[in-house]
Amino acid sequence: MGRKAIATTWDQIPDEAVRPGVRRRAFGNDGAMLVMNELKPGMTVNPHVHTDFDQLAYIVSGTALYHVDGVPHKVGPGSLILIPAGQTHHIEPTGSEPVMNLDVFGPARKDYMHLLEWMKGK
């Protein structure tokens, strides 16, 4: 039997707390994953690097500096950014409203597969 379509909205997807000021939720399968991050002003930034995959980010709302390989990029609603594998990066909200940041991973991140558990049985 084939897979079936799943239709939902972001606010119907369970989220998880990552650290103070940061929450995330995901949609997808092992082939591709969308991860919506909510990033509150004043959150602790977390510079990190992924050595085995690129990351695509789309800023849905809010303003931030997206630091990639030591270079700050001003981003806001509608901004797109490619974070190449091996480059240290982090996002820093700059406004008074939370930043909603949509990350795209293909294939899906193995360490985020737990975020898709809610989809089983749908």
C-alpha positions in Angstrom: 0.0 0.0 0.0 1.3 3.5 -0.8 1.7 6.4 1.4 -1.2 8.8 1.9 -1.2 12.6 1.8 -1.1 14.5 5.1 -2.5 18.1 5.2 -2.0 20.2 8.2 -0.9 23.7 9.4 2.1 24.6 11.5 0.1 25.4 14.6 -1.3 21.8 14.5 2.2 20.3 14.7 3.6 19.5 18.1 6.7 21.5 18.9 9.7 21.0 21.2 11.7 23.4 23.3 15.3 23.4 22.2 16.7 25.9 24.8 15.2 29.1 26.4 13.8 31.2 23.6 13.9 28.5 20.9 11.2 26.1 19.8 10.9 23.9 16.7 8.5 21.6 14.8 8.9 19.6 11.6 7.0 18.2 8.6 8.3 15.7 6.0 9.7 12.3 5.6 13.1 10.7 5.3 13.5 12.3 1.8 12.9 15.9 2.8 12.2 17.8 6.0 10.9 21.3 6.8 11.7 22.6 10.2 10.0 25.7 11.6 12.0 27.4 14.3 10.6 30.1 16.6 13.5 32.3 17.8 12.7 34.9 20.5 14.7 38.1 20.9 17.3 37.7 23.6 17.8 34.0 23.1 21.2 32.5 23.6 22.9 32.1 20.2 24.3 28.7 19.3 27.1 28.8 16.8 27.5 25.4 15.2 28.5 23.6 12.1 27.1 20.7 9.9 29.9 18.9 8.1 27.8 16.5 6.0 24.9 18.6 4.5 23.9 22.1 3.4 21.1 24.0 5.0 18.5 26.2 3.3 16.7 28.8 5.4 13.7 31.0 4.7 12.8 33.9 7.1 9.0 33.9 7.4 8.8 36.8 9.9 10.9 38.9 12.1 14.4 40.3 11.6 17.8 38.9 12.4 21.5 38.7 11.6 22.3 35.3 10.2 26.0 34.7 10.7 27.6 32.3 8.3 31.4 31.7 8.3 31.9 34.9 10.3 29.9 37.1 8.0 26.6 38.7 9.4 23.7 38.8 6.8 20.7 41.0 7.6 17.6 39.0 7.0 13.9 39.6 7.3 10.6 38.3 5.9 11.2 36.8 2.5 14.9 36.4 2.9 16.6 33.2 1.8 20.0 32.0 2.8 22.2 29.0 1.9 24.4 27.7 4.6 27.1 25.4 3.0 28.2 22.3 4.8 31.3 23.0 7.0 30.6 26.6 7.7 29.9 27.8 11.3 26.6 29.6 11.5 24.0 30.9 13.9 21.0 33.3 13.9 20.5 36.3 16.1 17.1 38.0 16.3 17.4 41.8 16.1 13.9 43.1 16.4 11.2 43.0 19.1 9.2 40.1 17.6 10.2 36.4 17.4 11.8 35.3 14.2 10.1 32.4 12.4 12.8 30.6 10.4 11.9 27.7 8.1 14.8 25.4 7.4 14.8 22.9 4.6 16.8 19.6 4.7 17.0 17.0 1.9 17.5 14.3 2.8 15.9 14.7 6.3 18.3 15.2 9.2 18.6 11.9 11.1 19.0 13.7 14.4 15.6 15.4 13.8 13.6 12.4 12.8 11.9 12.3 16.3 10.2 15.5 15.2 8.2 13.5 12.6 6.8 10.9 15.1 3.5 12.8 15.2 3.0 11.9 11.5 2.9 8.1 12.1 -0.6 6.8 11.9 -1.9 10.0 10.1 
